[in-house]
Amino acid sequence: MSTDSAISGVNPNVDTSRRRFLTLAASGMGVVGGAAVVWPFLASLKPSAKAQAAGAPITIDLAAIEPGQKFTTTWRGKAIWVVKRTPEMVASLDKVKGDLIDPDSAKSTQPEYAKNGARAIKPDVAVLIANCTHLGCIPTFRPEYPAPDIAANWEGGFFCPCHGSKFDLAGRVFKGSPAPVNLSVPPYRFASDAQLVVGEDQAAA
């Protein structure tokens, strides 16, 4: 036996690779077993697929959305847009009122608390159902302006390339569009300044 072997107490004729493998395998089984116990618990905290299909509320982290950016998620099988509007975007809403079919959203679908110029609880956060009110297509987000390929008076908004419907940054439809009414606003509320809940109404003030 060599000096190194004697000091380490390892028999040089023993293949320690098998021992290492068995040790790692046993450890791995412990991790898998632990995960098997924890996973059902974690899964129980999430809404079931049936509950989501029935319209279970969803929570969105607003801190992850940059100003001027659109975030897309799904609720009740529909695409939902959340746009964090910049001050310039909010200011643009008044500039296009005369070009809109329903600027005051009198004939459009939204909760009472979103029936205003911004169609929102907070002017800087727009929450919209993404389906065009013409044939249900999904318009594209076109925040840049000017955009003469869309309209001479374009201040940013949503454009449906399928049939040409145009909407401003509050989802209000422009005159001359095949879409008859504004994009719909789903029920929503703010759980905090950084958390938005889609699928639950804001409590009355």
N, C-alpha and C positions, 0 to 999 in steps of 0.2 A: 504494500500500500504506500502510495507516495505521501510526502509530507502534507501537501495541500489537501489530499483526500482525508488524511487523518485529522487535520485541523477542522475541516468542514464537517466531518462525520458522515460523508457521503461515500457509499461503496461504488467504486468506479465501474463495477460490473452490472450495476442496476441502471436500467433505462428509465431515467426520470421524466422523459417526455410523456410517457403514458400517465404518470402520476399527475403531471401538470394538466394534461388533457382532462382527466377525471375531475380534478379540482375546479377547472374552469367550467366544465359541463355542469357540475353540481351547483356552482354559483349562478350559472345561467338559468338553471331550472328554478332557483330561488327567486330570481328576478321575474321570470315568466309567471311563476305562481303568485307573486305579489301583484303583478299587473292584472292577473285574472281576477283577483279579489277587488282591486281598486276600480277597474274599468266599468263594471256594472254600476258602481256607485256614481262615477262621473257621468256615465251615459244617462242615469236617471235624472240628472240635473238639467239635461237638455230637453226641449220639447220634442215629442215623438213626431214621426213623419205625418201621422194622422192629425196630430194637433196643429202642426205647421200648415197642412193642407186646409184645415178648418179655419185658419187665420190667426194662429198664435202670434202674439206680438214679437217683434225683433228689436234688438238694441243695437244702435250704431254709435261708434266712437267718433265723435266730431273732431277730436284732437288729431286724428289721423288724416283729416282732409285739409288740404292747403287752401288758402283764399284763392278764388277763381277756379277751383277744381270741382269736377263732378264725380260723385261716387255712385256706383250702381249696385243694388242688392235685389233680393226677391222677397215678396210677401204675397201670400195667397196665390202663388203661381204667376204673379205679375212683376215685371221689372219696375223697380222703384229708383228714382233719381234723388240724390241729395246734393245740392249745389251750395257751396259756401261762397256767397256773393261778396265781391269787393265793394267798397263805397262807390266806385265808378259804375259797377253793375247795377247797384240799387238806384243810383241817379238816372240811369238810362231808362228806367221803367216809365217815368213821366214823359220822356221825350217822344215816345212812340204811341201814346194813348190815342191820338187822332187817327192812327193807321190800323186800329184794332177793331175786330167785330164786336167783342164784348169786353171792353176795358174795365168795367166794374164787376165782372163775373156774375151778372144777374141771371144768366141762363146756363151757367156752368156748374160743375159739381165740385164742391169743396165744403169742409166743415165751416160753420158760422164764424169761428175764430180765424179762419183764413180767407174770409171774404173782404179783402181790402186791396189796396193798390199793389202790395208786394205778394199777396196771396200767401201769407205766412204769419206765424206767431211772432217770429223775429225777422226783421227785414233782410238780415244777412244770410239766412238759411232758408233755401227753397226745398220743399219736399213735394215731389210730383210722381204720378203714375206715368210711366214712360210711353204708354201706347197712344199713338196718334188717334184722335177722335174721328178720323175719317174711316179708315179700314183696319186700324189696330197695328199698323207698322210701327217700328221703333225709329224715331227721328235721330239725327246725329247732332251732337253738341257742337255748336259753332259760336264760341264766345268772341272770336276776333271780329274787329270792325275797322274800317269799312270792309264790306264784302259785296262788291257790285254784282258778283255772280248769283247772289241770293236776292238782294234788293238794294235800291239806291239809298234807302234810309236805314239800312241795317245797323243796329246797335249791339248786336250779339243776341244769341238765343238758340233755338232748336230748328233744324230744317229737315223735312222728310223728303229724301231724294226720290222716293217711290212715286209720289203723286204731287209733290211741290208744296205741301203745307208748310207754313212758317209760323213760329211761335216765339214770343219774346222770352226774356230770362225769368219771367214769372209763369211761363206756360200759356200766355194769352195769345190767341190765334190772330193772325193778320188778315185784313180784308183781301179778298181774291183767292184765299186758300180753299181747297175742297173740304177741309175739316170745318165743321159747322160751329163747334164750341171749343173752349179752352181745354187744355190738358186737365185731367182730374187731380185733385189733391186728396190723399188718403188721410184717415184719422191719425193723428200723431200728438206726441207731447214731449216735453223736455223733462227727463228725470233729474238732470243737473245741467250746468252750463256746457259740459263736455259729453253728455249722453242724450241721445235722441231715441225715443221709443216709437216705432211705427206699428199701428194697429190698436192703439189706445188713445182716446180723446183727451185733450188738455182739459183739466178741471176748470170750471167757470171761475173767473176772478171774483 
